[in-house]
């Protein structure tokens, strides 16, 4: 095939690129810095994946998720996870209707296009288990009847570090259902100064009201379809597989990543490429998403944890140990 024919077959991603730039600009009206978090959240949306955001209280985890939802013309709901929350409070329940002498299902807040779960690790395992089916299969089974979620469907969950009082460690099976785990650091000095300046000006106004809706549900589904069509070369596919295989063979890791992680890296790297306006994945796209895809899927050995080694440090070691294709 000639270069001219290849050019003609390429996917036009200019619309997707413009949408991403517009979302960044809308979020930046309220959020100072945190560019990596915002980009990974947009990539998660385009990849049709769920996102876990971890950070200490007050670093704008919840606010950023609400801002992203505000940019989208889709149903949005928020669930505050607490120790006494029950699965029925999340999924819904069947209520007896005396007029019809039958049980009627009343959907819970999970029935939305974007669901913000605040402080997800404040609830115990029984409530966590209510999310397993809906996050993986996009459906809920209540009293033997299956209720399917409307596309798009995305869970954005925030959590405090597990060292904080009153938190539960999420089950590995649930962590594996999140495409990304985003770690949110403290802002640096200049960013904190800008936060103070911005909030001093907008103190009397509703911050969320400044953000405009940019994409409908149909727009999002269309962009997700474009992302799936982005090309990944065979050598990059093998690079992704090699990185994930290394997590299973490393002496530093007690529990390695599953094939779901390989698929997540490939899909997320496609999203990053599409956000840049490219219809092909580069090695840099893969290297960028690998830490966010793997950091919540690996369990380090007790010896490494005692040494104070972090999961991110181990992941960087994997990337450096494998030759990056060029």
C-alpha positions in Angstrom: 0.0 0.0 0.0 1.4 3.4 -1.0 1.9 6.3 1.5 -1.0 8.1 -0.2 -3.3 5.2 0.3 -2.2 4.8 4.0 -3.0 8.5 4.5 -6.5 8.1 3.1 -7.2 5.2 5.4 -6.2 7.1 8.5 -8.8 8.0 11.1 -9.6 11.8 11.4 -9.2 12.5 15.1 -9.3 16.3 14.9 -12.8 16.3 16.5 -11.6 14.2 19.4 -8.6 16.4 19.9 -10.7 19.5 20.0 -13.1 17.9 22.6 -10.1 17.0 24.8 -8.7 20.5 24.7 -12.1 22.0 25.5 -12.5 19.7 28.5 -9.1 20.6 29.8 -9.9 24.3 29.5 -13.2 24.0 31.3 -11.7 22.1 34.2 -8.8 24.6 34.4 -11.3 27.3 35.2 -11.6 25.8 38.7 -8.6 23.4 39.1 -5.1 24.7 39.3 -2.4 22.2 38.1 -3.1 18.4 38.5 -2.7 18.1 34.7 -1.8 14.4 34.8 -4.9 13.6 36.9 -7.1 15.4 34.4 -5.6 13.8 31.4 -5.9 10.3 33.0 -9.5 10.9 33.8 -10.3 11.9 30.2 -8.3 8.9 29.0 -10.4 6.7 31.3 -13.6 8.1 29.9 -12.5 7.5 26.3 -11.3 4.0 27.2 -14.7 3.1 28.8 -12.9 2.4 32.1 -13.4 3.1 35.7 -11.0 5.3 37.8 -9.8 5.2 41.4 -8.3 8.4 42.7 -6.2 8.3 45.9 -5.0 11.3 47.9 -5.2 13.0 51.3 -8.3 15.0 52.0 -8.4 18.4 50.4 -6.5 17.9 47.1 -9.5 18.3 44.9 -10.2 14.6 44.1 -14.0 14.9 44.4 -14.1 18.4 42.9 -12.2 17.3 39.7 -14.5 14.3 39.2 -17.6 16.6 39.6 -16.0 19.1 37.1 -15.5 16.3 34.5 -19.1 15.2 35.0 -20.2 18.8 34.6 -18.5 18.9 31.2 -20.6 16.0 30.0 -24.3 16.2 29.2 -25.1 12.8 30.9 -26.8 11.7 34.1 -24.6 12.0 37.1 -25.0 10.7 40.7 -22.8 10.7 43.8 -22.7 8.1 46.5 -21.0 8.8 49.9 -19.6 5.5 51.1 -19.9 5.1 54.9 -19.4 2.1 57.3 -23.2 1.5 57.6 -24.0 1.7 53.9 -25.8 -1.3 52.6 -25.7 -2.9 49.1 -29.4 -1.9 48.5 -28.4 1.7 49.2 -26.2 1.5 46.1 -28.0 -0.9 43.7 -31.7 -0.2 44.6 -34.3 -2.5 46.1 -37.7 -4.1 45.3 -40.6 -2.4 47.1 -44.1 -3.9 47.4 -46.8 -1.9 45.7 -50.2 -2.6 47.3 -52.0 -1.1 44.3 -50.7 -3.8 41.9 -50.0 -6.4 44.6 -46.5 -6.8 43.1 -42.9 -5.9 43.9 -41.6 -2.9 42.0 -37.8 -2.3 41.5 -36.6 1.1 42.5 -33.2 1.8 41.0 -30.4 3.0 43.3 -27.9 5.8 42.6 -25.6 3.4 40.7 -28.1 3.7 37.7 -26.4 6.7 36.1 -23.9 7.4 33.3 -21.2 8.7 35.6 -21.2 7.7 39.2 -18.9 9.4 41.8 -18.2 7.2 44.8 -16.7 9.3 47.5 -14.4 7.7 50.0 -15.0 4.2 48.6 -12.7 2.6 51.2 -14.9 3.8 54.1 -17.4 0.9 53.5 -16.7 -2.8 54.4 -16.5 -5.8 52.1 -20.3 -6.5 51.9 -21.0 -3.1 50.3 -17.9 -3.3 48.1 -19.2 -6.6 46.7 -22.3 -4.8 45.3 -20.0 -3.1 42.7 -18.4 -6.2 41.3 -21.0 -7.1 38.7 -21.9 -3.6 37.6 -18.3 -2.5 37.1 -17.3 -5.5 35.1 -20.5 -6.4 33.2 -22.3 -3.1 33.1 -25.4 -4.7 34.6 -27.1 -5.3 38.0 -29.0 -8.5 38.9 -31.7 -8.0 41.6 -34.2 -10.7 42.6 -33.2 -12.8 39.5 -33.8 -10.0 37.0 -31.0 -8.3 35.1 -31.0 -4.6 34.6 -28.5 -3.3 32.1 -26.7 0.1 32.3 -27.0 2.7 29.6 -23.8 3.6 27.7 -21.6 5.3 28.6 -21.2 4.0 32.2 -18.2 5.1 34.3 -17.4 4.8 38.0 -15.0 7.4 39.5 -14.1 6.5 43.0 -12.0 8.5 45.5 -10.3 7.1 48.5 -8.0 8.2 51.3 -4.7 6.4 51.8 -5.2 3.1 53.6 -3.0 4.3 56.5 -5.8 6.7 57.5 -8.1 5.7 60.4 -11.5 4.2 59.5 -10.5 2.8 56.0 -10.8 -0.7 54.6 -8.4 -2.2 52.1 -10.3 -2.8 48.8 -10.5 -6.5 47.7 -8.0 -7.3 44.9 -10.9 -8.4 42.6 -12.5 -5.0 42.9 -9.2 -3.1 42.4 -8.6 -5.1 39.2 -11.9 -3.6 37.8 -10.4 -0.1 37.9 -8.6 0.9 34.7 -6.5 3.5 36.6 -5.4 4.3 40.1 -4.4 8.0 40.1 -2.3 9.2 43.0 -2.9 12.9 43.7 0.1 14.7 45.3 0.1 18.0 47.2 0.4 21.1 45.0 3.7 22.8 44.8 4.2 26.4 46.2 3.3 28.2 43.0 0.2 26.1 42.4 -0.9 26.7 46.0 -0.5 30.5 45.5 -2.6 30.3 42.3 -5.2 28.3 44.1 -5.5 31.1 46.7 -5.7 33.8 44.1 -8.3 31.9 42.1 -10.5 31.2 45.1 -10.2 34.8 46.3 -11.7 36.0 43.1 -14.5 33.3 42.8 -15.3 33.0 46.5 -18.8 34.5 46.0 -19.7 32.4 42.9 -20.6 28.9 42.2 -17.5 27.3 40.8 -19.3 24.5 39.0 -21.6 26.9 37.3 -18.7 28.3 35.3 -18.2 24.9 33.5 -20.1 24.3 30.2 -21.5 21.0 29.0 -19.5 19.9 25.9 -20.3 16.2 25.1 -23.6 14.2 25.0 -23.8 10.5 25.6 -23.9 9.8 21.9 -20.7 12.0 21.4 -18.9 10.0 24.1 -19.9 6.6 22.6 -18.7 7.8 19.2 -15.4 9.0 20.6 -14.9 5.7 22.4 -15.4 3.9 19.1 -12.8 6.0 17.4 -10.3 5.2 20.2 -10.8 1.5 19.6 -9.8 1.9 15.9 -6.4 3.4 16.8 -3.5 1.2 15.5 -1.0 -0.5 17.8 2.0 -2.1 16.1 2.9 -5.7 16.8 6.2 -4.7 18.5 4.3 -2.5 20.9 1.8 -5.3 21.6 4.7 -7.5 22.5 6.2 -4.7 24.7 2.9 -4.5 26.7 2.9 -8.2 27.2 6.5 -8.3 28.3 5.9 -5.6 30.9 2.9 -7.5 32.4 4.9 -10.8 32.2 7.7 -9.2 34.2 5.2 -8.4 37.1 4.5 -12.2 37.3 8.2 -13.2 37.3 9.7 -10.6 39.6 10.9 -11.6 43.0 9.7 -8.2 44.3 6.1 -9.0 43.6 3.8 -11.4 45.5 0.8 -11.0 43.2 1.4 -10.0 39.5 -0.9 -8.4 37.0 -3.6 -10.3 35.1 -4.4 -10.3 31.4 -7.0 -7.6 32.2 -4.0 -5.3 32.9 -2.5 -6.0 29.5 -5.8 -5.0 27.8 -6.1 -2.0 30.0 -2.6 -0.8 29.0 -3.4 -1.2 25.3 -6.7 0.6 25.6 -5.4 3.4 27.7 -2.4 4.0 25.4 -4.8 4.2 22.5 -6.8 6.9 24.4 -3.6 8.9 25.1 -2.7 8.7 21.4 -6.2 9.8 20.4 -6.1 12.7 22.8 -2.9 13.9 21.1 -4.6 13.6 17.7 -2.7 10.5 16.6 -4.3 7.4 15.1 -1.3 5.2 16.2 0.2 4.4 19.6 3.8 5.3 20.4 6.1 3.7 23.1 5.8 7.0 25.1 2.0 6.5 25.3 2.5 3.1 26.8 5.2 4.2 29.3 2.9 7.1 30.4 -0.1 4.8 31.3 1.7 1.8 32.8 2.1 3.1 36.3 -1.5 4.2 36.6 -2.7 0.8 35.2 -0.4 -1.4 37.4 0.1 0.4 40.7 -3.2 -1.0 42.2 -2.9 -4.4 40.7 0.4 -5.5 42.2 1.1 -6.8 45.7 4.7 -6.5 46.8 6.4 -9.1 48.9 6.6 -8.4 52.6 10.3 -8.0 52.4 10.0 -5.1 49.8 7.3 -3.4 51.9 9.5 -3.6 55.0 12.3 -2.0 53.0 10.0 0.9 52.1 10.0 0.2 48.4 6.9 1.6 46.6 4.9 -0.1 43.9 5.7 2.8 41.5 9.5 2.3 42.1 9.1 -1.4 41.2 7.1 -0.6 38.1 9.7 1.9 36.9 12.3 -0.9 37.3 10.2 -3.2 35.0 10.1 -0.5 32.3 13.8 0.1 32.5 14.6 -3.6 32.4 12.8 -4.1 29.1 14.0 -2.6 25.8 11.5 0.0 24.7 10.8 -0.5 20.9 11.5 2.5 18.7 
